[in-house]
Amino acid sequence: MPIYEYRCDSCNQRFSRLVRDYRQAGQVLCDRCGVAARKLMSTFAAFNEDSEVWTTDDAIAERESPPIPPRPVLGRKELNESSQIRAVANKLE
């Protein structure tokens, strides 16, 4: 059962409500004044092992623009191996 966040336009009370059926999520009344409340967009937060807080906003931003991986650094050994592979490939052509 999802928990939705609401705000009453009449008395400006903000509250959360556990709703059994998602079809009834838009039909919640304010506890304080009894007027129909407006459902808000909820922000979800989670903690990882490094004690960093991630929200859904972070996840959306990461999905829209993934970080560019750094270019690989090749040392002498890797450069030598790649040149040998290229030489073998050239002989096969």
Secondary structure, DSSP 8 states (H G I E B T S, - for coil): --EEEEE-TTT--EEEEE-SSGGGTT--B-TTT--B-EE-----EEE-TT--EEEHHHHHHHHHS----------HHHHHHHHHHHHHHHHH-
